[in-house]
Amino acid sequence: MPTHGPDRRDAGPSLEQILGLIAPGMLDVVVAPRGTGVAVADVVLHDPGEERDDGTWAASGLILLAVGVEVASPEALDVLRGADRAGAAAVVMRRGDRGPRAALVEAAGLGRTALLTRRPGQGWTEVLGRLRTALAHSVTAGAGGTAAGLRLGDLSGLANTVADLVGGAITIEDPQSRVLAYSRLDHEPDPMRRLTILGQEVPRWRVVELRESGFFQRLWSTDGVVRLPADARYAERLAIAVRHGSEVLGSLWAAADGRPLAEDAAAALRTAARAAVPHLSHHQTWGRAATRAREVAVHALLKGDVRAAPEAGVTADRPYAVVVAEAYDRRGAGSGGAHSGQEAGAGAGAGETYGGLGSAADEASEAAGQRVLDVLALQAAAYRPGCVTARSGRLLYVLVPAGDGETDPARPLLATAHSVPRSVVLAGSGPVADGLSGLSASRETAELVVRVLRERAARRPPGEVASAVAAHGEVVPETTVLRLLDRVEPLWGSLSGPVHAMVEHDRAHGSAYGASVAAYLDASCDTGTAARHLHVHPNTLRYRLRRARELFGVDPADPAVRLLADIGLRLAARRPPPAPPLG
């Protein structure tokens, strides 16, 4: 019989507790000879080559991840026996297609180390991260720590709990100084806290300032609290790094919130940093994957798959309206304006150029636009409980829950689009959906509203474009025209006639007959107004209109031709001009 150290059932959380906190189906218990109540001290990767022949190697209370070992392999039995001699709480092996051999199961039953298998499709890195997160959470909860009772990964709840403990405003940040969560605002924040929350990250110039002063070096190199004294600009701050072993997970920041920080604030923040470990670890291992899964579910729901509602975080018996926002940051846009003479077409993708507002080909513009979306998503989360967001390129989708009898729940949220500095935000809302099946129609209407705002922006002079918002009821004629043009476009391409000939001539020769006719129709056939819009002399416009009539038969005085010209020229404006010839 193998020899073992003492049974450490009271030395830490049990194997059962830890397995209960990880994703179901990630690991299977094959044999647990002492049950799953055994204490666990840590989770480590196991290299069988490190075992010593004299038996002095010890792994008491450890969960060993036997990377590269399959339960059906010849070495599996030796690995299990070595782990058992070392006193391991459990050993995890890859399950494979055949499952464990009978000899391995029998040996596990005679020993004291539990045998677990990792199911196919689960990576060792993810298994290690989730087990360590569960272990850290169990240790904190078992000790009755600051965050006891909080749902694992509830960073907002953690921030509010720490704020009560410390007596100040709390911000939780990742190692790159991006805001993960912040406590409720009981008082007007100082300018730095306001900038940090709105931007969802510490301003870059402030990061440089703290780095050059040596503050970050002190923060990341000590386990204690680092004090940033108050100055003429900002209130006093305390900060502490949150660590899991040697890994820095992030930091907690406490700021004076309308009153000086308490004398014991530093000690409270140290306690809070220990309690924050499992929550930040959970954020790293689960948070990003969960966010991606939720966004996929939201997009599925918005396309009409009501089965995705639970995973999207949407309550089936609650009405919602859909808001769509399109964001551009003026600092990142290459043109700095929103004027190109081209309008976006039906189904235009997020990577196209919308009237000079920016292009996905411009990486700086795209990254800057994403920062604007960060702010908008943060505003949506703070606007009303139950708001659900998802992104797609430059677009942010928001599902806004409506109260009883509320017909325009998104109006205050739309208004916040104007508050994002140095940006252009085009945002529109659809009607309140009558049940989950109506969310797709609300989304489609909101997208049409944004297209209307985008086309308006494209007609403005460079430098005069500003953020614009609208509810669906405010632009019904324009969205109706877009719907009609979307339906007519496939048919129009299969036809021919005077308008088709004029458009093709303009594309081939760079002439402006179509633009002249379009401006004339938009001005209700007023030559002076149309000429001013085109920045040409009225006689020049009259000449172009006469030539359009002579060359192609496009006569605006003919009602049928006028209707066809209006439709055809609107459709032609959706397509970008051809690339200039090479040479």
FIVO-624511 format. One record per atom (N, C-alpha, C): residue in one letter; x negated, y negated, z. Coordinates in steps of 0.2 Angstrom, whole numbers, plus 5000, padded with zeros to 4 digits. Atoms other than C-alpha are relative to their C-alpha. Example, Ala and Ser with C-alpha at 12.3 -4.5 7.8 and 13.67 -1.06 7.14 Angstrom:
A499650065000 A493850225039 A499649945000 S500450064999 S493250055036 S500449955003 
// end
This chain:
M499650065000 M500050005000 M499649945000 P500450065000 P499449834996 P500049965007 T500050044994 T498949715010 T500349934999 H499750075001 H499849545013 H499849965006 G500050054995 G499749395023 G500750005004 P499450004996 P501149345035 P500649984995 D499450025004 D502949325027 D500149935002 R500050074999 R503049135025 R500749984998 R499350025002 R504949125024 R500249935002 D499850064998 D505048965034 D499549944998 A500550055002 A503548875025 A500249954995 G499850045006 G504548795011 G500650024998 P499449985003 P506048805000 P500050074998 S500049935002 S506648974995 S500050014992 L500049985007 L506449054978 L500749994997 E499350015002 E508349054977 E500249934999 Q499950075001 Q508448864980 Q499749984994 I500350025006 I507248834966 I500350024994 L499749985006 L508048944954 L500749974999 G499450035001 G509648864957 G500049934998 L500050075002 L509048694952 L499750004993 I500250005007 I508348744935 I500550024995 A499449985005 A509348774919 A500150075000 P499849935000 P510348934919 P499750034994 G500249965006 G509649064908 G499249994998 M500750015002 M507848994908 M499650065003 L500349954997 L507249134920 L500450055002 D499649954998 D507849304924 D499750045006 V500349974994 V507549394941 V500150084998 V500049935002 V507049574936 V500050045007 V500149964993 V506549644954 V499849955005 A500250044994 A506549544970 A500050045006 P500049954995 P505949674983 P500249975007 R499850034993 R506149554998 R500649954999 G499450045001 G507649464990 G499749934998 T500250065003 T507549284984 T500049945006 G500150054995 G507449205001 G499349985002 V500750014999 V505549205001 V499849934999 A500250075000 A504749035004 A499549994994 V500450015006 V503848954989 V499649935002 A500450064998 A502348834992 A499849964994 D500250035006 D501948794974 D500150044994 V499949975007 V502048834955 V499449994996 V500650005003 V500448874946 V499950044994 L500149955006 L499848944929 L499550055003 H500449944997 H499049114932 H499550024995 D500549975005 D497449174923 D499750065004 P500249944996 P497149354928 P499350015000 G500750005000 G495349334924 G499749975007 E500350034994 E495149234940 E500150045006 E499949964995 E495649374951 E499350035002 R500649974998 R494249444962 R500050075002 D500049934998 D493749624965 D500150015007 D500049984993 D493549604983 D500649985004 G499350024997 G495349544986 G500049945004 T500050074996 T494849374993 T500549954996 W499650045003 W495849294980 W500749995003 A499450004996 A497449224988 A500549954996 A499450045003 A499149154981 A500650005004 S499449994996 S500249164996 S500549944999 G499550055001 G501849084993 G500149974993 L500050035006 L501549044975 L500450034995 I499749975006 I502549064959 I499550004995 L500650005005 L501249124946 L500350014993 L499849995007 L501649094928 L499450034996 A500549965004 A500749234918 A500049984993 V500050025007 V500449144902 V499750054996 G500349955004 G500149264888 G500150075001 V499949934998 V500749414897 V500750024999 E499449985002 E502249504890 E500250065005 V499849954995 V503249624902 V499950074997 A500149935004 A503049774889 A499350014999 S500749995002 S501149744887 S499750055005 P500449964995 P499849864895 P499849965006 E500350044994 E499149724906 E500549985005 A499550024995 A500749684914 A500050035007 L500049964994 L500649814927 L499449975005 D500650024997 D498849754932 D500149935003 V499950074998 V499449574933 V500550005006 L499550004995 L500949614944 L499650035007 R500349974994 R499849724956 R499549945003 G500450054998 G498549584957 G500449945004 A499650054997 A499849454961 A500350025007 D499849984994 D500549564974 D499550015006 R500650004996 R498849594982 R499949935003 A500250074998 A498649404983 A500649975004 G499450024996 G500349384992 G500449954996 A499550055003 A501249284978 A500750015001 A499350004999 A503049244980 A500350034994 A499749985006 A503449284962 A499549994994 V500450005006 V502649314945 V500450004994 V499550005006 V503449264929 V499650024994 M500349985007 M503049344912 M500549994995 R499650005005 R503649334895 R500450064999 R499649945000 R505149444892 R499950044993 G500149965007 G504849494873 G500750034998 D499449965003 D506049604863 D500150065004 R499849944998 R505849764872 R500250005008 G499850004993 G506049714890 G499450035004 P500549964996 P505049784905 P500050075000 R500149935000 R504349954905 R500350035007 A499849974993 A505050074919 A499550005005 A500650004995 A503350084927 A499949945003 L500150064997 L503249904929 L500649985005 V499450014996 V505049894937 V499950045006 E500149964994 E504550034949 E499549975004 A500550034996 A502949954954 A500249945004 A499850074996 A503849784958 A500450025005 G499549984994 G505149874969 G499650035006 L500449974995 L503749954979 L499549945003 G500450064997 G502849784982 G500449955003 R499650064997 R503349614989 R500049944996 T500050055005 T503149504974 T500650014995 A499550005005 A504649464964 A499849994993 L500250005007 L504549494945 L500649964997 L499650045004 L505349364934 L499850004993 T500250005007 T505449354915 T500349934997 R499950075004 R505449194904 R500450024994 R499749995006 R506749204891 R499749974993 P500250035007 P506349184872 P500349934999 G499850075002 G506449004866 G499849955006 Q500250054995 Q505848924883 Q499250005000 G500850014999 G504048854883 G499850005007 W500350004993 W502848874897 W500049935003 T500050064997 T502648694899 T500649975003 E499450024997 E504448664901 E500250045006 V499849964994 V504648804913 V499649985006 L500450034995 L503148734923 L500349945003 G499850064998 G503848564923 G500750005004 R499350004996 R505648614929 R499950045006 L500149974994 L505048734942 L499749955005 R500350054995 R503948594950 R500449955002 T499550054998 T505348474949 T500450025005 A499649974995 A506448584958 A499750015007 L500449994994 L505148624971 L499949935003 A500050064997 A504848444974 A500649975003 H499450024998 H506648404975 H500350045007 S499849954995 S506948554987 S499649985007 V500450024994 V505548494999 V500349935002 T499750064998 T506248314999 T500650015004 A499349994997 A508048365002 A499950045007 G500149964994 G507448495015 G499849965006 A500350054994 A506548355025 A500549955002 G499650054998 G508048245025 G499849934998 G500350065002 G507148115015 G500449944998 T499650065002 T507647945009 T500550024995 A499649995006 A508448014993 A500450065001 A499649944999 A509348165002 A500749984998 G499350015002 G511048184995 G500149974993 L500050025007 L510648104978 L500050054995 R500049965006 R510948194962 R499350004997 L500749995003 L509248254955 L500049964994 G500050055006 G508748114942 G500449945001 D499650065000 D509947984948 D499649945002 L500550054999 L508647844947 L500449935002 S499650064998 S510047704949 S500250015007 G499849994993 G510647784965 G499450005004 L500650004996 L508847804971 L499849925001 A500250075000 A508447614967 A500549975005 N499550034995 N510047564977 N499850025007 T500249974993 T509547684992 T499449975002 V500750034998 V507747614992 V500149935002 A499850074998 A508447434992 A500249995006 D499750014993 D509447465007 D499550015005 L500549984995 L507947545016 L499549955001 V500650055000 V506647415011 V500349935001 G499750064999 G507847265012 G499849954994 G500250045005 G507347194995 G500350034993 A499849975007 A507747214976 A499550054997 I500449945002 I507047374969 I500050014992 T500149985007 T506347414951 T499650065000 I500349945001 I505847584946 I499750004993 E500350005006 E504547584932 E499650064998 D500449945002 D503647714922 D499249974999 P500750025000 P501647704920 P499949944995 Q500150055005 Q501847594905 Q500449935001 S499750064997 S502847464915 S500749994996 R499350005002 R504547504907 R500550015005 V499550004994 V506047484918 V500450074999 L499649945000 L506847654922 L500749995003 A499450024997 A508147584934 A499849945005 Y500150064995 Y508447434946 Y500650005004 S499450004995 S509547404961 S500549954998 R499550055001 R511147304961 R499749935002 L500250075000 L510947114960 L500549975006 D499650044995 D511547044977 D499949935000 H500150085000 H510746874974 H499749994993 E500350025007 E510146774959 E499350025000 P500749975000 P508546864954 P499549944998 D500550055003 D506946764951 D499850014993 P500050005008 P506446724933 P499650074998 M500349945003 M505246874932 M500450065001 R499649944999 R506447004939 R500649994994 R499550005005 R507746934926 R499750024993 L500349985006 L506546944912 L499850074999 T500149935000 T506047114917 T500650054998 I499349965001 I507847184918 I500249994993 L499750025006 L508447094902 L499550044994 G500549975005 G506847154892 G499950085001 Q500149934999 Q506947324900 Q499250025001 E500749994999 E505047314903 E499749935003 V500350064997 V503847194912 V499749964993 P500250045006 P503447054899 P499250024999 R500749985002 R501747094890 R499549955003 W500550054998 W500946934895 W499950015008 R500149994992 R501346974914 R499650075001 V500449944999 V500647154911 V499249984999 V500750025001 V499047074904 V499749965006 E500250044994 E498946954919 E499950045006 L500149954994 L499147094932 L499450044998 R500649955001 R497847204923 R499449965001 E500650044999 E496547064922 E499849985007 S500250024993 S496747014940 S499850065004 G500149944996 G496447194945 G500550035004 F499449984996 F498147224952 F500150074998 F499849935002 F498547384942 F499450055002 Q500549964998 Q496847454946 Q500150025007 R499949984993 R497247444964 R500650045001 L499349974999 L499047504962 L499950084998 W500149935002 W498447664952 W499550045004 S500649974997 S496947704963 S500150015008 T499949994993 T497747704980 T500750035001 D499449984998 D499147794989 D500449965004 G499750054996 G499647644999 G500449954996 V499650055003 V500747494996 V499549944998 V500450065002 V499947344986 V500449945000 R499650064999 R500547174990 R499849954995 L500150065005 L500747034977 L500349945003 P499750064996 P500946874987 P500549964996 A499550055003 A502346744983 A499549944997 D500350065002 D501746594973 D500549954998 A499550055001 A502546444966 A500550024994 R499649985005 R503346544952 R500550065002 Y499649944999 Y503946714959 Y500050015008 A500049974993 A504446794976 A499550055001 E500549944998 E503346914985 E500250064998 R499849945002 R503247084979 R499550055003 L500449944998 L502647254985 L500150064995 A500049955005 A502247394974 A499650075002 I500349934998 I501747584976 I500150054994 A500049955005 A501247714964 A500450075002 V499749944998 V502347874964 V499650064996 R500449945002 R501248034962 R500350065001 H499949934999 H501448214960 H499450034999 G500749985000 G499748284964 G499649954997 S500450055003 S498548194953 S500349964995 E499650035006 E499848144940 E500449945003 V499650064999 V500547964941 V500750004996 L499349995004 L502447974937 L500349934999 G499850075001 G502747784939 G499949965006 S500150044994 S502947654952 S500749975003 L499450034997 L504247574964 L499749925002 W500250074999 W504247384965 W500649975005 A499550034996 A505147284979 A499849935000 A500150085000 A505447094978 A500549975005 A499650044995 A506146974991 A500649984996 D499350015003 D508046964987 D500449955004 G499750054996 G508546804994 G499849995007 R500350014993 R507646825010 R499350045000 P500749975000 P505846875015 P500150085002 L500049934999 L505447065015 L499950015008 A500149994993 A505547145032 A499350035002 E500749984998 E503947185042 E499950074999 D500149935001 D504247375040 D500150024993 A499949995007 A504547355021 A499550054997 A500649965003 A502847435017 A500150075002 A499949934997 A503147585028 A500650034996 A499449975004 A504847605020 A499950024993 L500249995007 L504147595003 L499650064999 R500549935001 R502847735006 R500550065001 T499649945000 T504247845012 T500450014994 A499649995006 A505347804997 A499650034994 A500449975006 A503847844985 A500050085001 R500049925000 R503748024992 R500750024998 A499349985002 A505648034990 A500150004992 A499950015007 A505547974972 A499750054996 V500449955004 V504348114966 V500550044996 P499649955004 P505648244961 P500549964995 H499650035005 H506748114953 H499749974994 L500450025006 L505448044942 L499750064996 S500249945004 S504748214938 S500650034996 H499449985004 H506548264933 H500149964994 H499950045006 H506648114922 H499550014995 Q500549985005 Q505048164913 Q500250074997 T499949945003 T505548344911 T500750014997 W499349995002 W507448334909 W500349944997 G499750065002 G507848154906 G500049994993 R500050015007 R507248134888 R500450054996 A499649955004 A507948294882 A500850005001 A499350014998 A509648264891 A500249944996 T499850055004 T509648094883 T500150014992 R500049985007 R509348164866 R500750044999 A499449965001 A510748294868 A500649965001 R499450044999 R511948164874 R500149964994 E499950045006 E511648054859 E500350044994 V499849955006 V511848204847 V500850015001 A499349984999 A513548244856 A500449944999 V499750075001 V514048054855 V500150004992 H499950015008 H513748054836 H500550054998 A499649945002 A514648224834 A500849975002 L499350034998 L516148144844 L500349954995 L499850065004 L516147984833 L500250034993 K499849985006 K516248094818 K500650055000 G499449965000 G517748184824 G500050075004 D500049944996 D517148334834 D500249995007 V499850024993 V518148314850 V499750055005 R500349954996 R517348474857 R499449975004 A500750034998 A515748364860 A500249955006 A499950054995 A516648254873 A499750015007 P500349994993 P516048334889 P499349995000 E500750015000 E514248334884 E499849934998 A500150075001 A514448154878 A500149965006 G499850044994 G515048104895 G500649964999 V499450045002 V516748044888 V500650045003 T499449974997 T518348084898 T500550004995 A499549985005 A519648164888 A500749965000 D499450034999 D521148074895 D499949925001 R500150074999 R520447894895 R499949974993 P500050035007 P520647774880 P499349964999 Y500650035001 Y519047704872 Y500149964994 A500150045006 A518647574859 A499250004998 V500749995002 V517047584849 V499749934998 V500450065002 V515747444847 V499450024996 V500649995004 V514447444834 V499649945000 A500450065001 A512947324835 A499450024996 E500650005004 E511547294823 E499549955002 A500550054996 A509947214830 A499449994995 Y500650035003 Y508547114822 Y499649965005 D500450044996 D507147034832 D499649954995 R500350055004 R506546864824 R499350015000 R500750005000 R504846894830 R499750064996 G500349945004 G504647064820 G500249994993 A499850005007 A505547014804 A499549974996 G500550035004 G504446984790 G500249934997 S499750065003 S505546854782 S500249945004 G499850054995 G506146764797 G500749974999 G499450035001 G507746734789 G500550064998 A499549955002 A509346824782 A500349984994 H499750025007 H509546774764 H499650034995 S500449975006 S509046874749 S500550004994 G499649995005 G510546864738 G500350074998 Q499849945000 Q510847044740 Q500450025006 E499649984995 E512247114750 E499950085001 A500049934998 A512247284759 A500650044997 G499549965003 G513247424750 G500450045005 A499749954996 A514447554757 A499550055002 G500549954997 G513547674768 G499349985000 A500750025000 A511947574768 A499750025006 G500349974994 G510747654779 G499649955004 A500350044995 A509847584794 A499349984997 G500650025002 G508247574784 G500049964994 E499950045006 E508847464770 E499949935003 T500050074999 T508547274769 T500649975000 Y499450034999 Y510047184775 Y499949924999 G500150075001 G509947004767 G499449975003 G500650034997 G508146974773 G500050015007 L500050004993 L508547014791 L499450055002 G500649964998 G507147144791 G500150074996 S500049935003 S506647314784 S499750055004 A500349944996 A506247484791 A499350014997 A500749995002 A504747474780 A499549965004 D500550054996 D504047334791 D500050035007 E500049974993 E503547434807 E500149965006 A500050054994 A503347284818 A500849985000 S499350025000 S505147234813 S500450055003 E499649944997 E505847404817 E499950015007 A500249994992 A504947414834 A500349945003 A499750054997 A505547244838 A500850005001 G499349995000 G507347284833 G500250055005 Q499949954995 Q507247434844 Q500049975007 R500050034994 R506847324859 R500649965001 V499450034999 V508347224856 V500650055001 L499549954998 L509347384856 L500050025007 D500149984993 D508547424873 D500449955004 V499750054996 V509247264880 V500850014999 L499349995001 L510947294872 L500350065004 A499849944996 A511047464879 A500149995007 L500050014993 L510647404896 L500649955002 Q499450054999 Q511947264895 Q500750045000 A499449955000 A513247404890 A500150045006 A500049954994 A512747514905 A500349955006 A499950044995 A512947364916 A500749975000 Y499450035002 Y514547304908 Y500650035004 R499449964997 R515847434914 R499850075001 P500249934999 P515647604922 P500450044995 G499749955005 G515947744909 G499849984993 C500250025007 C515147654894 C499550054998 V500549955003 V514247784883 V499749974994 T500350035005 T512947734871 T499650054996 A500449965004 A512047814856 A499749964994 R500350045005 R510847744843 R499950044993 S500249975007 S510547774824 S499749954996 G500450055004 G509147674816 G500149935004 R499950064997 R509547494819 R500749995004 L499450014998 L511247524825 L500150035007 L499849974993 L511947554843 L500750005000 Y499349984999 Y513547634846 Y500250005007 V499750014993 V514547594862 V500750025001 L499349984999 L516047684868 L500249975007 V499850044994 V516947564880 V500750025002 P499349984997 P518347634891 P500449945001 A499550055000 A519947534891 A500450015006 G499549994995 G521047504906 G500750014998 D499349995002 D522947534906 D500249934997 G499750055004 G523747424893 G499549954997 E500550045003 E522047344888 E499950014993 T500149995007 T521947314870 T499349974997 D500750025003 D520247224868 D499550015006 P500449994995 P519147304881 P499349974999 A500750025001 A517547254872 A499849934999 R500150085002 R517747064870 R499549985005 P500550034996 P516647024885 P499350034998 L500649975002 L515347144880 L499749974993 L500250035006 L515347074862 L499649935001 A500250064999 A515046904869 A499250005003 T500749994997 T513346964878 T499550004994 A500450005006 A512646984860 A499649944999 H500350065002 H512246804859 H499549985005 S500550024995 S511246804875 S499350034999 V500749975000 V509746914869 V499649954996 P500450065003 P508446784865 P499650034994 R500449995005 R507446774849 R500250064995 S499849945004 S508546904840 S500649984996 V499450015003 V509946914828 V500450075001 V499649944999 V511347034833 V500749994997 L499450005003 L512847074823 L500450065003 A499749954996 A514147164833 A500850004999 G499349995001 G515947224830 G500350055004 S499749954996 S517247314839 S500650034996 G499449965003 G518647444833 G500550005004 P499450004995 P520347464840 P499950055005 V500049954994 V520647564856 V500350064997 A499849945003 A520747744850 A500650035004 D499549964997 D522347844854 D499850075000 G500349944999 G521447994861 G499450014996 L500749995003 L519748074856 L500050004993 S500049995007 S520348114839 S500049934996 G499950075004 G520547924835 G499349965001 L500650034999 L518747884840 L499649994993 S500350015007 S518147914822 S500249944996 A499750065004 A519347784815 A499749945003 S500250064997 S518847664828 S499249984998 R500750015002 R516947684824 R500049984993 E500050025007 E517347674805 E500249925000 T499850075000 T518247504808 T499449965003 A500550044997 A516847434819 A499450004995 E500550005005 E515547484806 E500249954994 L499850055005 L516547384793 L500049935002 V500150074998 V516647234804 V499349985000 V500750025001 V514747234805 V499849994993 R500250025008 R514647244786 R500349944998 V499750075002 V515747094785 V499549955003 L500450054997 L514646994797 L499350004996 R500749995004 R513047064787 R500149964994 E500050045006 E513746994771 E500149935001 R500050074998 R514146834779 R499349975001 A500750024998 A512346824785 A499649994993 A500450005006 A511746864768 A500149934995 R499850065004 R512646704760 R499749945003 R500250064996 R511846584773 R499349994998 P500750025002 P510246484769 P499550035005 P500549974996 P508646554776 P499949965006 G500150044994 G508346504794 G500649985004 E499450024997 E510146474798 E500450065002 V499649944998 V510746654802 V499950005008 A500049994993 A511246674820 A500450065002 S499649954998 S512046814830 S500749994999 A499350015001 A513846844826 A500450065002 V499649944998 V515246954833 V500749994998 A499350005002 A517046994829 A500350065002 A499549944999 A518447104834 A500350024994 H499749975006 H519247214821 H500649954998 G499450045002 G520847104821 G499849934997 E500250075003 E519846944816 E499850004993 V500350005006 V519247004800 V500450064995 V499649955004 V520647114793 V500050004992 P500150015008 P520647044775 P499450024998 E500649985003 E518847064773 E499850075001 T500149934999 T518747244780 T500450044995 T499549975005 T520247284769 T499750004993 V500450015006 V519247224754 V499550054999 L500649955000 L517747334759 L500350074999 R499749935000 R518847484761 R500250014992 L499749995007 L519647454743 L499450014996 L500550005005 L517947424735 L499650075001 D500349944999 D517247584743 D500450064996 R499649955004 R518647684735 R500049994993 V500050025007 V518547594718 V499350024997 E500749995002 E516647614717 E499850064996 P500149945004 P516547794711 P500349994993 L499650015007 L517847754697 L499749954996 W500350055004 W517047594692 W499450024996 G500649985003 G515447674688 G500150044994 S499949965006 S516247784675 S500449964995 L499750045005 L517047644666 L499549954996 S500450055004 S516447514653 S500549944999 G499650055002 G517047344648 G499649935000 P500450075000 P516547154647 P499649995006 V500450014994 V516047144665 V499450055001 H500649955000 H514947304664 H499449974996 A500550035005 A514047224649 A499749945003 M500350064997 M513747064658 M499550025005 V500449984995 V513047144673 V499350044997 E500649965002 E511847264663 E499649954996 H500450055003 H511247114653 H499649965005 D500350044994 D510847014669 D499450045002 R500549964997 R509847164675 R499450014995 A500549985005 A508947194659 A499649934999 H500450075002 H508447004656 H499949955005 G500150054994 G508546924673 G500449944999 S499550065001 S509946804667 S500450005006 A499650014995 A511146734679 A500849994999 Y499350015001 Y512846744671 Y500550035005 G499649974994 G513546864684 G500149965006 A500050044994 A513046754698 A500449944999 S499750065001 S513746604690 S500850015000 V499349995000 V515446684687 V500250025007 A499849984993 A515446754705 A500149945004 A499950064996 A515146584712 A500649964998 Y499450045003 Y516446504701 Y500750035003 L499449974997 L517746634707 L500049995007 D500050014993 D517246614725 D500249935002 A499950074998 A517446424724 A500849994997 S499350015003 S519246454717 S500049964994 C500050035006 C518746404700 C499949935000 D500250074999 D518046234706 D499350004997 T500750005003 T516546194695 T499549965004 G500450044996 G515846064706 G499850045007 T500249964994 T515846174722 T499650064998 A500449945002 A515146324713 A499349974998 A500750035002 A513746214705 A499649985006 R500450014994 R513246154722 R499850065004 H500249944997 H513246324729 H499450034997 L500649975004 L512046384715 L499449954999 H500550055001 H511046224716 H499849984993 V500150025007 V511246184698 V500549944998 H499650055003 H512046044688 H500750034998 P499349975003 P513946064684 P500050024993 N500049995007 N513546054666 N499650074998 T500449935000 T512246204668 T500550055001 L499549954998 L513646304676 L500550014994 R499550005005 R514946254662 R499750044994 Y500349975006 Y513646314649 Y500050085001 R500149934998 R513346484658 R500750034999 L499349975000 L515246514659 L500250004993 R499949995007 R515446474641 R499750054996 R500449945003 R514046594636 R500350065002 A499749944997 A514846724647 A500650024996 R499449985004 R516446714637 R499850024993 E500249995007 E515546704620 E499650074999 L500449945001 L514346854623 L500350065002 F499749944997 F515346974634 F500850005000 G499350005000 G517146914633 G500349995007 V499850014993 V517146874652 V500349935000 D499750064999 D518446734653 D500449995006 P499750004994 P518946684670 P500749975000 A499350025001 A520546604663 A500550064999 D499649945001 D521146774659 D500150045007 P499949964994 P522046854675 P499750075001 A500349935000 A521547034671 A499250005000 V500750015000 V519746984667 V499749975006 R500250034994 R519646874682 R500050065006 L499949954995 L520247024693 L499450055000 L500649955001 L518947144685 L499349975002 A500750044998 A517547014687 A499950005007 D500150004993 D517846994705 D499850075003 I500249934998 I517847184708 I499350024998 G500749985002 G516347214697 G499449975002 L500650044997 L515247074703 L499950025007 R500149984993 R515547124721 R499750065001 L500449935000 L515047304717 L499349994998 A500750015002 A513547244708 A499649975005 A500450044995 A512947134722 A499850055005 R500249954995 R512847294733 R499450034998 R500649975002 R511447364723 R499449964999 P500650045000 P509647304724 P499849994993 P500250015007 P508947224708 P499450054999 P500549955002 P507747344698 P499349975002 A500750024999 A505847334702 A499749974994 P500350045006 P504847214691 P499650054996 P500449955004 P503947304677 P499349995001 L500750004998 L502147354680 L499649974994 G500450025006 G500847274669 G499649945002 
// end
